[in-house]
């Protein structure tokens, strides 16, 4: 629906203004459950703005947001997944790689999703069955077919994953390519996979709000998104492993990196 696209664009531009206007001016930050996971007053300002917009326009829908948690009636089929500032540590340190992520899911499956990079004014948008676009222009995943030339983003949450398992993944990747990254924003990395800037994204135990929009972007851009067992992503889970890539690289990573065959 064009109404949803317009709503997302307007809402995310508003949140982006809050974020950009406070860039380099963070006054406070505090750790959450994990010492490496932080929140600033800007996260909370952006979140408040987004939630208030959604509650006004869609008062009966559920909301799951990074800082506010679950809002609404659990039995409703529609749920908004919000990350008001994905890449908070980058943002707080002045590293220009962060964004806003919003998805609307029906029974755990994303139907609309957008990621907005406010510093570069890049609006990534997808609707189920309608393709994906960047600032209105159609995008697609890369056509890379060789791991040796693939750019792969890999990351994991230490409190939820087996550290040695991911060290093994990195070792296997390093035997094939040195082009691997950890850039600090799951939403923006997913958007980069969708537009072909990055060939693959692997993340251990990522939150649903981080990848709600990104999973739809990649799929609608012609890519594949699964967990590490090659099953579809279920956004009703609190967190999950994710592999997002173009189809050929997805197959190679699943076989050679994850399974080690």
C-alpha positions as CSV (number, residue, x, y, z in Angstrom):
1,X,0.0,0.0,0.0
2,X,1.3,3.4,-0.9
3,X,-0.2,4.7,2.3
4,X,2.2,2.5,4.3
5,X,5.2,3.5,2.2
6,X,4.3,7.2,2.7
7,X,3.8,6.7,6.5
8,X,7.2,4.9,6.8
9,X,9.0,7.5,4.8
10,X,7.5,10.4,6.7
11,X,8.0,8.8,10.1
12,X,11.6,7.7,9.4
13,X,12.5,11.1,8.1
14,X,11.2,12.6,11.3
15,X,13.2,10.2,13.4
16,X,16.2,10.8,11.2
17,X,16.0,14.5,11.9
18,X,16.2,13.8,15.7
19,X,19.2,11.6,15.2
20,X,21.1,13.9,12.8
21,X,20.4,17.0,14.9
22,X,22.0,15.3,18.0
23,X,24.9,13.6,16.1
24,X,28.1,14.4,18.0
25,X,26.1,15.8,20.9
26,X,25.3,12.6,22.9
27,X,25.1,13.7,26.6
28,X,24.7,10.3,28.3
29,X,24.8,6.6,27.5
30,X,24.2,3.6,29.7
31,X,24.8,-0.1,29.3
32,X,22.0,-2.6,28.9
33,X,22.2,-6.4,29.6
34,X,25.5,-6.7,27.9
35,X,28.3,-4.2,28.5
36,X,28.8,-3.8,24.8
37,X,25.1,-3.0,24.3
38,X,24.3,0.7,25.0
39,X,21.5,3.1,24.8
40,X,21.5,6.9,24.6
41,X,19.0,9.6,25.1
42,X,18.7,9.9,21.3
43,X,17.6,6.3,21.0
44,X,14.8,7.1,23.4
45,X,13.8,10.3,21.7
46,X,13.7,8.6,18.3
47,X,11.7,5.7,19.8
48,X,9.2,8.0,21.5
49,X,8.6,9.8,18.2
50,X,8.1,6.6,16.2
51,X,5.8,4.9,18.7
52,X,3.6,8.0,19.1
53,X,3.2,8.1,15.3
54,X,2.3,4.5,15.0
55,X,-0.1,4.5,18.0
56,X,-1.9,7.5,16.5
57,X,-2.2,6.0,13.0
58,X,-2.7,2.3,14.0
59,X,-4.0,2.2,17.5
60,X,-4.9,-1.5,17.5
61,X,-1.6,-2.8,16.3
62,X,1.1,-4.4,18.5
63,X,4.5,-2.8,18.8
64,X,7.8,-4.4,19.7
65,X,10.6,-1.8,20.1
66,X,14.2,-2.1,21.3
67,X,13.9,0.1,24.3
68,X,10.2,0.1,25.1
69,X,9.6,-3.7,24.7
70,X,6.2,-5.1,23.8
71,X,3.2,-2.7,23.6
72,X,-0.3,-3.7,22.6
73,X,-2.5,-6.8,22.7
74,X,-0.5,-10.0,22.0
75,X,-3.2,-11.6,20.0
76,X,-3.3,-9.0,17.3
77,X,-2.1,-10.3,13.9
78,X,-0.1,-7.1,13.0
79,X,3.1,-6.1,14.8
80,X,5.4,-3.2,14.2
81,X,9.1,-4.0,14.8
82,X,11.1,-0.9,15.6
83,X,14.8,-0.2,16.1
84,X,14.9,3.6,16.6
85,X,18.6,3.8,16.3
86,X,20.4,0.8,15.0
87,X,24.2,1.1,15.5
88,X,24.1,3.1,18.7
89,X,27.7,2.5,19.6
90,X,28.8,3.7,16.2
91,X,26.5,6.8,16.7
92,X,27.9,7.6,20.1
93,X,31.5,7.3,18.9
94,X,30.9,9.4,15.8
95,X,31.2,6.6,13.3
96,X,28.8,7.4,10.5
97,X,27.2,4.0,10.1
98,X,23.8,3.7,11.7
99,X,20.1,3.9,10.8
100,X,16.4,3.5,11.7
101,X,14.6,0.3,11.0
102,X,10.8,-0.3,11.0
103,X,8.9,-3.3,9.8
104,X,5.2,-4.2,9.8
105,X,4.7,-8.0,10.2
106,X,1.6,-10.1,10.0
107,X,1.8,-13.3,12.1
108,X,5.6,-13.1,12.2
109,X,6.1,-12.5,8.5
110,X,7.2,-9.0,7.4
111,X,4.8,-7.4,4.8
112,X,6.4,-3.9,4.8
113,X,9.8,-2.8,5.9
114,X,12.2,0.2,5.6
115,X,15.7,1.1,6.7
116,X,16.7,4.8,6.7
117,X,20.2,6.1,6.8
118,X,19.7,9.7,7.9
119,X,23.3,10.9,7.3
120,X,23.3,9.9,3.7
121,X,19.5,10.3,3.2
122,X,19.1,6.8,1.9
123,X,15.6,5.3,2.2
124,X,15.5,1.5,1.6
125,X,11.9,0.2,1.3
126,X,10.3,-3.1,0.4
127,X,6.7,-4.5,0.3
128,X,6.0,-8.2,0.2
129,X,5.7,-9.3,-3.4
130,X,6.5,-5.8,-4.8
131,X,10.3,-5.7,-4.8
132,X,12.7,-3.4,-3.0
133,X,14.0,0.1,-3.7
134,X,16.5,2.7,-2.6
135,X,15.2,6.2,-2.9
136,X,12.6,5.0,-5.3
137,X,15.0,3.0,-7.6
138,X,14.7,-0.7,-7.8
139,X,17.6,-2.6,-6.1
140,X,18.8,-6.2,-6.2
141,X,21.4,-8.4,-4.5
142,X,24.8,-8.9,-5.9
143,X,25.6,-11.4,-8.6
144,X,28.8,-12.6,-7.0
145,X,29.3,-16.4,-7.2
146,X,32.7,-17.0,-5.6
147,X,33.5,-16.9,-1.9
148,X,37.0,-15.8,-2.8
149,X,35.6,-12.4,-4.0
150,X,32.7,-12.1,-1.6
151,X,32.3,-9.3,1.0
152,X,30.9,-11.0,4.1
153,X,29.7,-9.3,7.2
154,X,29.8,-11.6,10.3
155,X,28.9,-10.8,13.9
156,X,27.4,-12.4,17.0
157,X,26.2,-11.6,20.5
158,X,28.6,-13.0,23.0
159,X,26.0,-13.6,25.8
160,X,23.8,-15.7,23.5
161,X,26.2,-17.7,21.3
162,X,29.0,-20.2,21.5
163,X,32.1,-18.1,21.0
164,X,34.2,-20.9,19.5
165,X,31.5,-21.7,16.9
166,X,31.8,-18.2,15.4
167,X,35.6,-18.2,15.7
168,X,35.4,-21.4,13.6
169,X,33.2,-19.6,11.1
170,X,35.7,-16.7,10.8
171,X,38.5,-19.1,10.3
172,X,36.7,-20.9,7.5
173,X,35.8,-17.6,5.9
174,X,39.4,-16.4,6.2
175,X,40.6,-19.4,4.2
176,X,38.5,-18.3,1.3
177,X,38.4,-14.5,1.5
178,X,39.8,-11.6,3.5
179,X,36.9,-9.4,2.7
180,X,34.9,-9.8,5.8
181,X,33.5,-7.0,8.0
182,X,31.8,-6.2,11.3
183,X,30.2,-2.8,10.7
184,X,27.9,-2.5,13.7
185,X,24.4,-2.0,12.3
186,X,22.4,-5.1,11.4
187,X,19.6,-3.1,9.7
188,X,22.0,-1.2,7.5
189,X,24.1,-4.2,6.6
190,X,20.9,-6.0,5.6
191,X,20.0,-3.1,3.4
192,X,23.5,-3.2,1.9
193,X,23.1,-6.9,1.0
194,X,19.8,-6.0,-0.6
195,X,21.4,-3.4,-2.8
196,X,24.5,-5.5,-3.6
197,X,27.1,-3.5,-1.7
198,X,27.7,-6.5,0.6
199,X,27.4,-10.1,-0.6
200,X,26.4,-11.8,2.6
201,X,25.5,-11.1,6.2
202,X,25.9,-13.6,9.1
203,X,24.7,-12.8,12.6
204,X,24.4,-15.0,15.7
205,X,21.4,-14.4,18.0
206,X,20.2,-11.1,16.5
207,X,17.0,-9.5,17.8
208,X,13.8,-9.4,15.7
209,X,13.6,-5.6,15.6
210,X,17.1,-5.4,14.2
211,X,16.3,-7.5,11.1
212,X,12.5,-7.2,10.7
213,X,12.9,-4.8,7.8
214,X,16.2,-6.1,6.5
215,X,14.9,-9.7,6.0
216,X,12.1,-8.3,3.7
217,X,14.5,-6.0,1.8
218,X,16.9,-8.9,1.0
219,X,14.2,-11.3,-0.1
220,X,12.4,-8.7,-2.2
221,X,15.8,-7.8,-3.8
222,X,16.2,-11.4,-4.9
223,X,18.2,-12.8,-2.0
224,X,17.8,-15.6,0.5
225,X,17.3,-15.2,4.3
226,X,17.4,-18.1,6.6
227,X,18.6,-19.2,10.0
228,X,21.8,-21.3,10.2
229,X,19.7,-24.5,9.8
230,X,18.4,-23.2,6.5
231,X,14.9,-22.5,7.9
232,X,12.9,-19.4,7.3
233,X,13.3,-16.6,9.8
234,X,10.4,-16.3,12.3
235,X,10.2,-12.8,13.7
236,X,8.0,-14.0,16.5
237,X,11.1,-15.4,18.2
238,X,12.9,-13.0,20.5
239,X,16.2,-13.6,18.6
240,X,17.6,-15.8,15.9
241,X,20.7,-16.6,13.9
242,X,20.5,-15.1,10.4
243,X,22.2,-15.7,7.0
244,X,21.2,-13.2,4.3
245,X,22.9,-13.3,0.9
246,X,22.4,-13.7,-2.8
247,X,21.3,-17.2,-3.6
248,X,24.7,-18.6,-4.8
249,X,26.7,-17.2,-1.9
250,X,24.0,-18.3,0.5
251,X,24.4,-21.8,-0.7
252,X,28.2,-21.7,-0.5
253,X,28.2,-20.3,3.0
254,X,25.6,-22.7,4.3
255,X,27.7,-25.6,2.9
256,X,31.3,-24.6,3.4
257,X,31.2,-22.1,6.3
258,X,28.3,-23.2,8.5
259,X,28.3,-26.9,7.9
260,X,32.1,-27.1,7.1
261,X,31.7,-29.6,4.2
